């Protein structure tokens, strides 16, 4: 998950766009690392503002000042990483601060740009499996960072970054709260909470509508539908072809992207990435993904499962 914001800043910079300021959890404000991240645009915030009115007021003022100066912000409205591959219920704290800042000084237009980031293999895959089975999340530390350097030598395939349909704040307010212009800067009108929740939902929907279907996603959907996560190669080839045709003929959204690999190329690629193992058989080889590999594949299946709703 720490690759997400590094990758996005790198992409924006290389395309001539000023990287945004990034809202980061205070757990990342580590010795040596914290100052480095801060120089890269990060600002740190606590996970919860409850029972601390002063902290909340100061932080809200900081966000308002950034917007007043036209600074772009990047934040993750789920509030943490998903261990299942599905989007989490959004936490709307930063959205609420953004809306308050806009109501206070609405001279600059505000647009929310949803971003979908899709991987073919996760660096923290093993820790996700542990956390799903009940283990506590390992806290970030300088030692943990140094220990993870060796992980960078492994092969993780490709990563896709898709930009979804933007959400313009003024349009959203005009639709959900037509009288918003009459609201004072310090007020919290009755429509505020509902409008923020609807805004969070719209952003999440637009993230899902910009999903990328990579070879591992397709393989996961096919293999995990079988009782033992195994399938004859001939059947798997047919199933992958069927899934690709469903996604093309019954698209979930115009911004969804789909791998151009053929079913045979998908299987070969999955074997190269060590997501499946081949069992030789005189009547035709069988492809399997068992044990921890099968559990981890559920993450990639869940990334794209919603895209098959129309076909279902």
N, C-alpha and C positions, 0 to 999 in steps of 0.2 A: 504493500500500500504506500510505502514511502517513495516508491518509484513514480507514482502518479504525478505528484506536484513537480518533481524534478523534470520529468518527461514533458509535461505541459509547458513549463517555463522555457525549456530548451526549444520546443517546437515554435512557440510564439516568437522567441528571440531570433531564430533562424529564418522566420518569415517576415522580419521587419516590424514586429509588433512589440511594444514595450511590455515586458513581463509584469504581471499584477503583484500587488501585495497579497500575501497568503496567510489566512488564519490557520494557525497551527496549535495543537494541544500543548499545554505547558509541560507535559511529560517529555517533549523534545528539546526543552531548554537545558541541555546537558553541558557540562564543562567542555570547552573547546568547540563542540558542535553547535551549541546555541548561538554564540556570536557569529559563527559562519553562516548559519541559516538566516539570522537576522539581516546580515549584509546581502543575502540573496533575496530579500523581500518578505521574510516571514515575520509575523508578529504573534505573540503567544497569548493564549487565553485559557482560563480555567474551564474544566468540563461543566461546572455548574456555578451559577451566579446566585443561587438561593441563599437567603439570610445574610447577604452582603450588599446592601443598597448602595454604599459608596463605590464599591468596585464596579457594580453594574452601571452606575451613573457615569463614572470616569471612562469606562470602556465604550459606552454608547456615544459619549462626546468625541472620543478618538475616531470611531467609525464615521461620525457625522463630519468631522474635519477632513477625513480622507475623501469623502464624497464631494464636499464643498470645493476641494482642490482638483477635482476631476481625476482622482486616482482610481484605477481599476482594482477590484478585489476578487480574490478566488477563495471560495470556501466549499466545504463538503457538507451538504445539508443533512446527510445521514448521521453525522456526528461521530462516525467510527467505521471501521472496516466490516464488510459482510463476510461471514465465514461460510455462508451457504451458496453464494453466487447470485442470490436474489437481492433486489434493492431493499433496504431497510426502511422502516417508518421514519419519515423525515423529522428532524428536530429543527424547529423553525426560529430559534433564537436569533441567529444572524440575519435571517430574512426580516424579522420584526424590527431589528435595529436599522436595517437598510431602509425599510418603509418609513420609519420615524424620521430618519435623516432626510429622506426625500420630501416628506410632508413639511419639514421645517424649512427646507430650501430647495424648492422644486424647479429651479431655473435650468438645471442640467437634466437631460433625459437619461433614464436608467433602463438598461436592457440586461436580462439574465440569459446567458448563453449556456445551455445544457451541453455537457460533454460526456460521451461514452468512451471508456477505455477498456479494450478487450485483450486479454492475454491468452497464450497457448500453454503456458506453464507458470506456476507461481513460485516465487522465492520462498514464501512463508508457508508453503503447502503442508509441510509436516506439522508445523505448529497449529495450523487450522484443524487438522485431524485430531490433535491432542485436545484442543479447546472444545471441539464438538463432542468429545467423549468425557468432558467434565474437568479437564485440567485447567488451572488458572492461567491467564494470559501472562507471559513473561514480560516484565517491565523493561522499557528501553533503558539502555545503559551504555556508557562509553566502551566498556569491556565487550558487551554484546555486539556493538557495531564493529569493533576490531575483529572479533571472532567470525563475523559474517563476511569478511572480505573474501574468503576463499569461495563463498557461494557465487561470487561474480564470475568465476571461471567456468561455471556450468553453462549449458546451452538451453536457452529459454524460448527459442523460436522467434516468432514475430509478434509485434504488438500493434493494434489498430487504435487510432484516435479519431472518433467521428464527432462532428459538431451537429447537434440537433437543431430543431426549429427554435429560434430565439423567442423569448417572452418579453414583450415591451410592457414596462410597469404602468405607464399611463393608460394603455389600452386595457390592461387588466383591471385597473381601478375604475375606468369608465364603465366597464361591463358589470363589475361586482359591487361597486359603491359609487353610483353616479353623482352623489353629492360630496365627494371627497374634497373638492376644492374649497368647500365651506368650513372644513375642519381646521381648527387652530393648531399651531405647531406643538403645543404641550398637551393637547387633548388625546385621550384614547377612546375613540368613538365605539359604539356598540358593534359596528361592522368590522372593526380592526382584526380581531382574532380570526374570524371566519375567512376574511379576505387573505390573511397570511397563510392559513391552512390550504386554501384553494390554490394559492400561488405555489406553495410547496408541492402540491399534488401535480399541478401542471408541469412544473420543472421535471419531476420524476417521470411523468408520462412521456415527455419529450426526450428524456434520456433513453427510455426503453424503445422509443420509436426510431432511434438512431443506432441501434445495435449492429454490431458486426458479427457475422456468422463465419467463424474460421473452421478449418478442418477438424480441430479437436472438439469444438462444439457439436458438429454434426455426428462425429463418431460417438460422442457421449450419449446423445439422444438415442441413437440406434442401439448401442450395446447395453445400456442400462435398462432398456425396455424388456430384456430377456431375463429369465429366472436366475441364471448363473453367470450373467454378464459375459456370455460366450455366444458366438454365432458362426455358422459355416461361412466361409469367405464368399461363396456365390450368393448366399442370402444377404450378407452384409452389403455387397455391391449393389444389389437390387434395392435394399432399404435406403442406402445413401442417395441413390438416384431418385427415389420416390420423395425423400425429404427435400432435396434440392428443388425438384419440380413443384412441390407444394409451396415452398417459400417464394418461388418466382411467379407462379400462376395466381396465388392468393397472398399478395404482399401485405404485411402488417403495417408498413409505412414506406413512404417514398425514399426515405433516407437510410433505410436498412441496406447494408452491403453484405454480399455473399461471396464466399471463396469461389474462385474460378477453377479450382482443382477438380479433376474427375474423381469418381469413386475409387478407382484403382490407385490414383495418386494420393488420395486421402489416407487409404490404408497403409501405403508405403511410408507416408510421412509420419503417421501415428507410431509405426514401428521404429522409425528413426528417432522419434522423440521419446521412445520407451514408454508409451502409454498402453501398448498392447503387446502380448506375446503370441507367437504363432505355434500351434500344435499341429504337427504333420499327421496326415491321415490318408490312407489309400483312396478313400472316396471323396477327398477334398479337404483342404486345410481348414482349421478352426482358429478364429481370432478370439482371444480371451483378455479380459482386464479384471483381475480378481484382487482380493485383499485390499490393501491401502490404495492401490491405483484406482480400483473401482469406486472407493469412497471419494477420492479426490476428483474423479471425473464428474461426480454429481454437481460439483461447483460449476463446471463448464456447461453441463446440461442446463442448469438453472439459469445461466446467463441468457439463454435464447428460448427457453421453453414457452414463454409468452407469445413468441412469433408464430407458434403453431396453433394458436387459438382459433384463427379464422378457418384453417384447414380442419380442425376438430369439429 
